[in-house]
Structure formats: structure tokens, C-alpha cells
Amino acid sequence: MLTIKKYPLEDMDLQDCLESKVPLVIQTPGEWKLDELRDALRSMQFSMYRFPHDVVACARQDAVNSTTTLDEFLARQAEYRNDSEHVYKIISNLDDSGFSQLAASFSALHGKFISSGRLDYRNLWVNFLGEGTGLHFDLPNAFNLQLIGQKTYYIAEPGSRGYYPFSWLGGKGHCSKIPDIHHVDQERFPLFEKIEERFHEVAVRQGEVMFIPSCWWHQVDSNEELNMNLTWGHINRPGTARHPRQTLAGIVTYVYRTLFFPHIY
């Protein structure tokens, strides 16, 4: 069974991750405090999404989109948490300058894992306790730096059978129809039982980076009252070629979003 290992930053570089072909955690010496983050982000605007509670595998096109600041989002958190019909998250595409503001504070990490390769996306995520991300895979190799709080990742090897992905059409081909792997309806998803043992659990704490290779499935649970992470990714064409079915689903999703929702992706 896969064991997700943790490595000190000084023992790893980008090529090590790409060649490992398995998930791993990188431990950095950097630690943020919330007031320091606010200072770094104070002049920036972010995209906030209001998702309905009852939609499975929400994609951004399923949500109401608005603009907020980090201070405003945190000031209204009691209101957002008490809304029983919706979930509120900041999921914001960062421009180069905004991303650099955050990444530069982890100078060794920036030198080894960010500046050394082309970035295909860079996002900031902010969400509250219990508001995680449903089972899905990403086409790029994904790096997730935990800035504030802690998240638990449930990660399983690539594949399609038993994961119940959505149709390629509609921009959700990379998402599973299973709402929560902790409470699976065996009548609706009987094949999940055969892959359940593939999932490995790992807690990622503040200052740690979760590396997830292309096409690996993962569900993410948020463990703290406030959770904030910085994500970025590289497309690794040889890596995606090993999983053609998932790669095609990811490409169709990308094209669909580019055509119909370019303003939110």
C-alpha cells in the first residue's frame, strides 16, 4: 500500500517530484501569521464563490461569483457559516504579481519549485471548517502550500473504474459523482468498495506543501476554523500520457471552460 512520505525542503527539488510519480509532502521552514497574510494581500481583490449545499462536485460555474477582499470575507464569516443553504469560498486566480507576493516569502521554495518551471495555474483558496473539496483529479501536477490551518488529503491512484467520474461534457469530467468518500451509497456506487482501500490519508499542516501528480484522485477536508492555501501547477505531458482516458476528460473540461466560462477560470 502507498505510504505518502514527508521530506524536508532541502532534500527535494522540482525534478525529484516529477520523477517520483507518487504524491509526497514537502516540509518548508516558512510559517505565516494571519495578520502578516492580511498585510501581504491587503491591496488585492479576490473571487468569492457561493455554492449551493446540495450540488455534487461543484465546479465554479455552479456558483454565484462576486468580488471581495480578505478582510471583508473574514469579517462576514459568521454570516457565511450560518447560511445553511450555501457554502462560501475564496477561489481566486492570482496574477503573476499577486502570486509572487506570497511565494517570495518562501524564498527557498520559490527557487526550487516555482521559478524553475512554467506555471499553468496559480490560485489562492480560503475556506472554513468542514468546507472541503470533493473527489476529483487535476490534469497538471499540483502543488498545495498550506498557509493557514490544516487539511487532510485522501489520495488514490489514477483510474476511472470505481471512481464514477461525470461525463466529459459540462466541464466536470475530472470530478466524481460520489459526494463524500466517507459516506458512500453502496447501492448507487457499488464499485467504489473495490477501490476504497487505494485511498491514503495524509494531514498537511501550515508551511507544508502537498504534491499530487497528474490524474491522481483526491478529496480534501478542511480541519481548522480558517484554512488558506496557495496552489500552483505544471502540465507534465509524459505524465498525462500514462493516463489517456483521464487526460482526454481533462482536456475536454479545459476547452469547455475556456469557451463558456473564461471569466472565472
C-alpha positions in Angstrom: 0.0 0.0 0.0 1.2 3.5 -0.8 2.7 5.5 2.1 2.8 9.2 1.5 6.2 10.4 2.8 7.2 13.8 4.1 10.6 15.3 3.0 12.4 18.4 4.3 12.6 21.1 1.6 16.4 20.9 1.4 16.1 17.3 0.3 13.8 17.9 -2.6 13.6 19.8 -5.9 11.0 20.0 -8.7 12.6 17.2 -10.8 12.5 14.9 -7.8 8.8 15.4 -7.5 8.1 14.9 -11.2 10.2 11.8 -11.3 8.7 10.3 -8.2 5.3 9.8 -9.9 3.6 9.4 -6.5 2.2 12.0 -4.0 4.5 13.4 -1.3 4.7 16.2 1.2 7.4 18.9 1.3 8.2 20.5 4.7 9.2 24.1 4.5 10.5 26.3 7.3 8.1 29.1 6.4 5.2 30.0 8.7 2.6 32.7 8.2 0.6 34.5 10.7 -2.8 35.7 9.7 -2.0 39.4 10.2 1.1 39.0 8.0 -1.0 37.5 5.3 -3.5 40.3 5.5 -0.7 42.8 5.1 0.6 41.0 2.0 -2.8 40.7 0.5 -4.4 44.0 1.6 -4.4 45.7 -1.8 -5.7 42.7 -3.7 -9.3 41.7 -4.8 -10.4 38.1 -4.8 -13.1 36.0 -6.4 -15.6 34.6 -3.9 -18.0 31.8 -4.8 -21.3 30.9 -3.2 -22.0 27.3 -3.8 -25.3 25.6 -3.1 -25.1 22.9 -0.5 -27.0 20.3 -2.4 -24.9 20.2 -5.7 -22.5 17.3 -6.0 -18.9 18.0 -7.2 -19.5 21.7 -7.6 -17.5 23.4 -10.3 -17.1 27.2 -10.3 -19.8 27.5 -13.0 -22.3 26.1 -10.5 -21.7 29.0 -8.1 -22.6 32.7 -7.8 -19.4 34.7 -8.3 -18.6 38.0 -6.7 -15.5 40.1 -5.7 -14.3 40.5 -2.1 -11.2 41.4 0.0 -9.7 39.0 2.5 -10.7 41.4 5.3 -14.3 41.6 4.2 -14.5 37.8 3.8 -13.2 37.2 7.3 -15.4 40.0 8.8 -18.5 38.2 7.4 -17.5 34.7 8.3 -20.2 34.3 11.0 -22.9 35.2 8.4 -21.4 32.8 5.8 -21.1 29.9 8.3 -24.7 30.4 9.4 -26.1 30.1 5.9 -27.5 26.5 5.9 -28.1 26.6 2.1 -24.8 27.7 0.8 -21.0 27.3 1.1 -18.7 30.3 0.7 -15.1 30.1 -0.5 -12.4 32.3 -2.0 -11.1 30.6 -5.1 -9.1 33.2 -6.8 -6.8 33.0 -9.9 -3.8 35.1 -9.0 -1.9 37.2 -11.5 1.9 37.0 -11.6 2.4 39.9 -9.2 -0.1 38.6 -6.6 1.3 35.1 -6.7 4.9 36.4 -6.4 3.9 38.4 -3.3 3.0 35.3 -1.5 5.6 32.9 -3.0 8.5 35.3 -2.4 8.2 34.9 1.4 9.1 31.2 0.9 12.3 32.1 -1.0 13.9 28.6 -1.0 10.6 27.1 -2.1 10.2 29.7 -4.8 13.7 29.0 -6.1 13.3 25.2 -6.2 9.6 24.6 -7.2 8.2 27.8 -8.8 10.7 29.8 -10.7 12.2 26.7 -12.2 9.2 25.9 -14.4 6.2 27.3 -16.3 3.1 27.7 -14.2 -0.2 26.6 -15.8 -2.3 28.0 -12.9 -1.9 29.7 -9.5 -4.7 30.1 -7.1 -5.5 31.2 -3.6 -8.1 29.2 -1.6 -9.7 30.3 1.6 -12.5 28.4 3.3 -13.9 27.5 6.7 -14.0 24.3 8.9 -15.7 21.4 7.1 -15.8 23.1 3.7 -13.5 20.8 1.7 -13.2 19.8 -1.9 -15.0 16.8 -3.4 -13.3 13.8 -5.0 -11.6 14.9 -8.3 -8.3 14.8 -10.2 -6.2 17.6 -11.8 -4.5 17.4 -15.1 -1.4 19.4 -14.1 1.0 18.2 -11.4 -0.4 20.2 -8.4 1.4 21.8 -5.5 -0.6 22.9 -2.5 1.1 25.1 0.1 -0.8 25.3 3.4 -0.6 28.9 4.5 -3.1 28.9 7.4 -4.8 25.9 9.1 -4.6 22.2 8.2 -6.2 20.0 5.6 -6.5 16.2 5.3 -6.0 14.7 1.8 -7.4 11.4 0.8 -5.5 10.4 -2.3 -5.8 7.4 -4.7 -4.0 6.3 -7.8 -5.3 7.2 -11.3 -8.1 5.3 -13.0 -11.8 5.6 -14.0 -13.4 2.4 -12.9 -14.9 2.7 -9.4 -14.4 6.5 -9.2 -17.6 7.3 -11.0 -16.5 10.4 -12.9 -19.0 12.8 -14.5 -19.5 12.9 -18.3 -16.8 14.6 -20.3 -19.4 17.2 -21.3 -20.3 20.0 -19.0 -16.9 20.9 -17.5 -16.9 18.2 -14.8 -15.2 15.3 -16.4 -12.4 15.5 -13.7 -15.0 15.2 -10.8 -16.6 12.2 -9.2 -20.3 11.8 -8.7 -19.6 10.5 -5.2 -20.5 13.3 -2.8 -18.2 12.2 0.0 -15.9 9.1 0.2 -16.6 8.9 3.9 -20.3 8.2 3.3 -20.7 6.2 0.1 -24.1 4.9 -1.0 -23.1 1.3 -2.0 -26.3 0.8 -4.0 -25.5 3.8 -6.2 -21.8 3.3 -6.3 -21.1 -0.5 -5.9 -17.7 -0.5 -7.5 -16.3 2.0 -5.0 -15.9 -0.8 -2.5 -13.2 -2.4 -4.7 -11.1 0.8 -4.8 -11.7 2.1 -1.3 -8.5 0.5 0.0 -6.5 2.5 -2.5 -7.0 5.8 -0.6 -4.3 7.0 1.6 -4.8 9.7 4.2 -2.3 12.5 5.0 -2.6 15.6 7.1 -0.9 18.7 5.7 -0.1 21.4 8.2 0.8 25.0 8.0 4.1 25.5 6.0 3.8 22.1 4.3 3.3 21.5 0.5 1.2 18.6 -0.8 2.4 17.5 -4.2 -0.1 15.5 -6.2 0.9 14.1 -9.6 -1.2 14.4 -12.7 -4.5 12.4 -12.7 -4.3 11.2 -9.1 -7.8 11.3 -7.4 -8.1 13.2 -4.1 -10.7 14.5 -1.7 -9.7 17.3 0.7 -11.2 18.0 4.1 -10.6 21.3 6.0 -9.7 20.8 9.6 -9.4 24.2 11.1 -11.7 27.2 11.7 -9.9 29.0 8.9 -8.0 27.3 6.1 -5.9 29.1 3.4 -3.7 27.5 0.8 -1.7 28.6 -2.3 -1.8 26.3 -5.2 0.0 26.1 -8.5 0.6 23.5 -11.2 2.7 22.4 -14.1 1.5 20.3 -17.1 3.7 17.3 -17.4 3.0 15.8 -20.8 4.8 12.5 -20.4 2.9 12.1 -17.1 -0.5 12.8 -18.5 0.2 10.4 -21.5 0.2 7.5 -19.0 -3.5 8.1 -18.3 -5.1 8.8 -21.7 -8.8 8.5 -20.6 -8.4 10.9 -17.7 -6.2 13.2 -19.9 -8.9 13.4 -22.5 -11.5 14.2 -19.9 -9.3 16.9 -18.5 -8.7 18.4 -22.0 -12.4 18.5 -22.7 -13.0 20.1 -19.4 -10.4 22.8 -20.1 -11.8 23.5 -23.6 -15.4 23.7 -22.2 -14.4 26.2 -19.5 -12.3 28.3 -21.9 -15.2 28.6 -24.3 -18.0 29.2 -21.9 -16.5 30.4 -18.6 -13.3 32.3 -19.4 -14.0 34.9 -16.8 -13.9 32.5 -13.9 -11.2 30.1 -14.9 
